Structures are given as structure tokens and as C-alpha cells.
């Protein structure tokens, strides 16, 4: 989920964390037809306070950052290679360090290979302006068209044209390397463990086919190798692992995230700290609205209350704070925060005065068509 709040800061008001989980579960069920057993915590941000709400919505396990497990209390016997279970009954799996590095590292990660397609070279920015003008933004701004002719080539200097055969050869070679590394890793781990080791490899879906154009092909080759080649491991979900190996060490995961330096400074620092008082304020007021207008019947007021809940979720997206910290498209991130907070306050005032502007409500609803089935009562 892109529009998810960062639990280690949001838990100042527990109801806002509960709402995030409720919407996540509801959205999963809408598209998959069943409740999720587990959740990849937003930004891998873990706090023990969220366990109660995870349990409430039927979540059995979470995926945390590596040190969330390694620094758990008491220390896990098997590190990240087996789950732990918190005192409240939530299983936690830690992201594997080695396999993460091979895909995500900016230095040795597979997606940075020089034979792969260069994401940042797009004809929307490369070709003559008069030629490309009919195909870019209506206001004349150059944008990505999706047509990219170059390969990464090197970190600096000119770029060579993309060669799909070279790219496929590279993906096949790297899939073999990943396969061999996991085989050796699991062989060594198995010698020291009384249960089969699990190597947890979570990656953002947007990596595959977006930043890493050849990523889906790499996955295809890897899965074929696992199926056809001699292999000392099999693919498994965390839920299936729990079912097969239900005896799990009790330990409390460490408060943590996968942000730079491992904790919360990406989402709370001098560049973005001013935002949090607004996010906490609209969270508090949303809880107030849900309490003051319980079970509002269908009508414009219910629509306005649901839109308020939607604006809170959009404003609390961890992406905006991340963008501000990284210094990329900062104005856009600040604009989005300001818009969602502003819309919330305007609707809040209209609801309290019982003077809801239907045209305004319809206009902002059509701008962000997300969480269409949201029920504001999740904040009660």
C-alpha cells in the first residue's frame, strides 16, 4: 500500500493505527476475496502497541526489518531465519539481509547492471521539444513517456542503446547467482538449526517492471530454476511456514523500520517535523467526528464523514515525509499534505455547522478515487 501511515509515529493516537490496519484488511479482502493472514508493515515500521489491532483484524504475522528481529527481547535463537512470536501472539518474520542486499543495494544490486534499461533516459526529456510537445503534458512540461532507448551503460558519461538480448542474458545469469546463493545459505543454516530455516525476501512490487524493467523476467527465470533444477529448498509463504512449524520462540520485536539508520528519522526530522502536529490533529478530530456521529444513515453527511476519513489516510501517507527527507519532488509532497489537511478541515467545519457543500464534496472525491468502500466508523 502506498497510502499507509507510519505506525511508530502514528500510535500517539492508537485509533489512527487501528484505522490504517482496518482499511488495509478491507482492501485486501475486496480484491482477493478473503482476509489476509499477514501484513508487510508500512516501511517495516514495528511498534508493540500495534499488535492489539493486528490481532483484532485477524492478522497472524508481520514482516519487519532485519534488526527488528535481531534486537528482539530476548534475543532470538535463530536470528532472522525463523519467526518469533510476541507476547500478544503476533508472529514476526525478519527481512533476510543477504538476499535483500543482492537486489536492493545501490552498489551490488542486480537492477543496477549496465546491460539493463536506463529508467531515467526517456524520450520525453531527450528528443527535440517541438517533436515531443504533442505527446507530453498539456501545459508543455516534459514528462516520462515510457519510451526509453538506452541501457544503464555506466554510472557516468554517455549511454549506449539498449540491447534486449544482453539484458535477458544478464537476468538469467543473475537469477542463477541468486539461486546458488540461497542454496549455499540454506545448506549452511540447516546444519545449525533444529527447524528448517526460512529466508524472507520481500521487495516492493514497483521495483519489478518499473525501476527494474527486466525484474519480472528475472523472477520468471528464478522460479523456473527452483521448479526444475536440483534444489535444497522450496518456495513458501510465512503463513504456511507457521502452519508447518507452530513451535515458535516468544520474543518482543524491536521498535524499528527499514528507513535510513533503521528507525524513524526518515519520517521525523528537521525537514518534515512540522507536518506531524497537523497529522496528529486531523487524526484526533477524525476520532471525534466518528464518536459524535455514530452510524450516520446514508446521505450527504455520511459521504462527507467518509471523505474526511479518506483525507486523513491520504495526508498520513508515509510517502510524503519520505519524499521531503530525500529532497525529490519536495514541493509536490508538501502540496499534497497541505491539500489533504486543508480539505479535511474544510469538511470538518461544514459537518459541524451542518452546511455541507455537495459540489465541493463531489469535486474532491473525484480527484482521489481510493478506498471507495471506506466507513468512517473505523475511527470510533
Order of alpha helices (4+ residues) and beta strands (2+ residues): alpha-alpha-beta-alpha-beta-alpha-beta-beta-alpha-alpha-alpha-alpha-alpha-alpha-beta-alpha-alpha-alpha-alpha-alpha
